[in-house]
Amino acid sequence: MPDVPPIIETDRGLFCPLGDFYIDAWQDVPRNIITHAHSDHARRGSRRYLATKEGAPLLRCRLGEDITLDAVDYGETLDLNGVQVSLHPAGHILGSAQIRVETGGEVWVVSGDYKRQADPTCRGFELVRCHTFVTECTFGLPIFRWGDPNNVREEINQWWRGNVELGRTSILIAYSLGKAQRVLAGLDPGIGPILLHGAVDAMTRIYREVGVALPQTHHASAENAMAHRGKALIIAPPSALGSTWSRKFAPFSVGIASGWMRVRGFRRRRGADRGFILSDHVDFPTLLDTIEQSGAEHIIATHGYTDALVALMHERGKQASAFHTRFGGEEEETEIAAEKTPEIAVDATMPISAEMEAGEP
């Protein structure tokens, strides 16, 4: 390891001293490399931004057309004050990237948020070998294991069909950027019309503009609500739950698409009828596989169950530590996660034994 680590934690964000740039800074900085457009990772106020070309339209929508943004292709290498920097697909949402940083023969990778399940709305995850892997661990406990997303897609469509037979509108709660478009891509438009909450509609328009194929949709206006009552499926963000906005669609059934639906009680406390286990983050087994496949000798955990992951890495004989960041997984998915059960909160601070890892979730 070099005397000066390529990446350090600061009160403004992750910082590369030699390259003089930050990664996903949460305060205003001179140069900020952005992994993706979720607002816990992309914040307004920095003097200059760097991101992928695929993610640029989303960033401009989120941060403003007036930002100074340098957009690069995936895999394109930049020399920033002698530090080699490149962005590689993270598979999280459209334009999401891992940041590869190389200096003095030492390679670090900052994962941002990532997943490795197939997703027709964004590029698939690219494994990048490195010496140090700075990884998220949003779902870094053994309970979090995802099934086949194709099966989840069919569960959502079957739920929608059942609601149509009962004359109920279906409201599916999914984060407006990334999750909503992924869910939309799997819907069967033959069941009925698909309506989008305004926040979802704005992000979906950008996906369409860059060429992502998605089913036809309509705005979830009062007029469309009346015209398609009892037939439509509406995609809306968690903030719509229990709001006056949702009342115009009554009678309705509510479903939530989230990795947090893996934990018993989340769906009930959110007042939903159905929970669909679908996340845009890696699950626990895939997190461990990715760490091993990266070849990294040193693991640095960021947001999520950092203490648990660090403890497990120590058990496995790896160097491990944590960076304290202000990232929170998916913004509105984190809103759902705020209701974690006490048992899960306790587990987050406990070492993960081999028995726990091998046990049923």
N, C-alpha and C positions, 0 to 999 in steps of 0.2 A: 504494500500500500504506500502511496506517496506521502510525504510529510504533510502536505496540505490536501485534505480529501477533496475530490472533485466537486462534491455536493455537501453542503452543510445546512443545518436548520437555523433560521433567524426569526425575529419577530415579524418580519414581512413575508416570509415564505422560504421555500427551498432555494438556496443560492449557490451558484458556481463562482467562487472567488477569482479563479484564473480567467474564466471566460467573461466575467462581469455581467452575468445574466441571472434571472430568476426563473423558476418553473412554477406556474400556477400560483403566483404571489397573491396574497389576500389584502395587500395594501399597495398603494401606487409606487411603482418602481420605474427606473429608466428603461429597462428591457425585460420583457416578460414572455416566456415561451409557454404556450397554452396547450394542454393535452386534449381538452374538449370543451364544448360550449355550455355545460351545466354550470350554473352560477356559483357553486361552491368552488369551482376551479377557474372560472373566467370572470374576473371582476374589472369593472370600469375604473379608469384613473391612471393607468400606466402610460408612459410616454410613447412606447413602441411595443408592438406585439409581433409574435411569430407563431404561425400555426400552419396546418395543412391546407392545401387548396380546397379539398373537399369540405373542410370544416369552416372555411372563411365566410361563406354566406350566413351560416348560423351565428358566428361570432359578431358579424356586423349587425344582424338583427337584434342580438342580445345586448351588445355594448354600444351600438350606434354607428352610423355610416361614417362619422367623422374620425374614427380611430385611425391611427397609423398602423397598418397591418402588413407584414411581409408574409406572403403565402408561398409554401414550398411543396413540391411533390413528395410523396412517401419515398424514403430511401435516399433522397438528395442530401449530400453532405455539405455542411457549411463550416467554414473556419471562423470561429469567434475568438479573437485574441489568442490564436494558437490552439484552441480547444476544438476538436472535431465533433460536430453535433448533427444528428439526423433523426427524423421522425418516422416511426414504423407503426403499422396498423395495430390497434388495441382491441378492435372488435366490440367496443362498448356501444357507441352510437355513430352516426354519420360523421366522418372526419376525425374521429378520436385517434389518439396517437400515444405510443410510448416514446419517451425521449432517451436516445442513446447518446452518451457523453463519453468521449475518449480523450485522454491526455496522458502523456508519458507512458504509453502502453497499458494503462489501466482503463477498463471499460466499466462504466456504470449505466444501468438502465432504470429510469423512473417510469413506473407502469402507468401512472394515472389510474383511471378505472378501466377494467377490462373483463371480457368474457371470451369463452372459446366455443360456445355453442353456435351452430349455424344461424345466421340472421340475414335474410334477403335484403335488408335495408341498409347494410353497411359492410365494409370490407372485413374479412375474417382476421382474427388475431395472428400475428407473425411472431414466432419464437425468436428472441434475440439473445444470443449467448453473451454472458458478461461475467465480470469478477464480483460485482456488487449489484444486487437486485433490490431496488426500493419498491416494495409492493404494497398495494392496498390489501386489506383483509376484512372488508365490510362484512362478509359472511364466514369469518374464520373460526367457526366451531363445528364439531362433527354433526350436529343436528341438520346443518344446511347442506342438503344434497338435492340436486335438480334431476327431474326425470326428462324424458324425451320431449322437446318442445313441440313436436308434431302432435303428440298426445294431448298436450295442453291446448293446442289450437282446436282440436276436435272437441275437447271438453267445453270450450267457450262457445263453439258453434252449436253444440247440443243444448247447452243452457239457453242460448238465444232462441232456438227452435221451440223449446219447451215453453218459454215465456210467450212467444207468438201464439201458441195453441191456447194459452190461458188469457190472452188479450192484455198482456202486460208489456210495457216498454222495458227494454234492458239498458241499464246504465252501467257501463264498465269503467271502473276507475283505474287509470294508468297515467304515469307521469307524462306530461305534455311533450317532452322532447326525448325521443328515442324509444321508450317503451310503447307509447301510443302508436307510433308508426310501425313498430314491429308487430303489435297486436293487429293493427289494421291490415297488414300484409297477409295475415292468416285467416281473415274473415271470409265467409262464403256470402257474397252479395246476393245470391239466389234466395237467401232466407228472407231478406227484407232490406229496406233502406238503411244506410249508415249515416249518422249525424255526428258532427264534431263540435265540441265546445270551442269557443273562440280562441282560447289559448292553444288548444291542440290544432285547430285549423291553421293558425299562423305558422306553426312549425311544419305542418304537413305540406303546405304550399311550397316551402323551400325544398323539401325532399323531392317533390314532383319536378320542380324547376331544374334540379341537378340530374334528373333522369331516373329516379327510383320509381319503379312500377308499383302502383297502389290502386285498390278498388275505388270506384267513384264514391264520392261523399257529398253531403250537403251540410250547410251551417245549421247548428242546433238552435234555430230561431223559434219564437213562439208560434209563428205560422206553420213551420215544419213540424213542430211538436204536435200541433192539433191535427195536421194532415196525416201524420204517420203514427198517431197514438196506438199503442198496443202492438206495433209491428217493428218499430225501429230499434236498432242498437246504437246507443250514444256513447262515445268515448269522451271522458272528462277527467280533469285532474283531481287529486284528493281534496283540494280546497272547495270543490263543488258539493262535497258530501254535506248533507244537512242544510244547505243554503236555500234561500228563496228561489234561486235559479232552477233547482231541481224539481220544485213543486209543480211546475207547469207540465211535467211529463207523467204525472200520476194517472193511473196506478203503474208502479214500476218495481222492478227487482234490481238490486244492486250487487255487482260482482267486483272484486278487486284482484288485479294482476300484480303480484309482488312476491319477491323472495321471502318476505316476512310472513307470508301466509303459511310457511312451513312450521311456524310456531303456533301451537294450540292457543286459542283465545284472542289472537289479533283480529281475526275476521269478526268475531262476535262483538268485540269492543268498538269496532268501527261501524257497527250496525249494518253489516253486509249480509246478503243471503248466501253468497258463494265466494270462495277464495280460490284463485288460480295461481299455482306456484310457478312464477315466471320472473326471472331476474336478468338484468343486464350486467351482472357481476359474476365472477367465478364462484362456484360452490367450494366447499371445503376440500373434497378430494382433488378437484382440478387445481386449486390453489397450491396444494402440496406437490402435485405433478409438475406444475409450471416451475416452481422453485427448483425442483430436482433437474428438470430438463434445461434450465437456464445455465447450469454449470456453476452458478454463483457460489463462492466460498463465504460470502458475507451477505446476510439478509437484513434489510432494514424495513420494518413494518410501519405503515402510515395509518390511515384511518380505518377503524373497525376494531376487532378484538386483538389489539396489538400485544397486550401482555400475554395472552394465551399463545399466540403464534411465536413470540420470542421464546417462551418457555419450552415449547415443543422443538424449536430449532436447536436450543441448547441441549435437549435430550438426544438429539440426533447428531450432536458433535459439531454443529455449525456455529460460526460467529453470528451473533444476532443482536439487534438493538432496535430502537424505535425512534422515529421522528414524530414530534408533536405538531400536528398540523390543524388547520381549521376546515379540512375537507369533511364531508359528511355522507359519502355515498351519493345516492341520487337525492336531490333536494326534497322533493315531495314524497319520495319513498322513505326518506329519513323522518318525515313528519309522521308517517305510519309507524316507523320504528321507535318513535319516542315513547310508545306505550309498551316497551319491552317488559316481559315478566320479570319479577325479582329473581327467579331461578336462573334465567339467562344472564342477567346482569352479574350475578355472583360467578357463574361459570366463566365469564369474560376475564376474570382476574385469577383463574386457577390454571395450573399446568394441565396440558392435555396428555394424559397417559396413553400408552399403546392400547390399553384395553378400551378406553373411550374412543380412540380413533377407529378401532375395528368394530365397535358396537353398532347396533341398529340406531338410526337417527330418531 
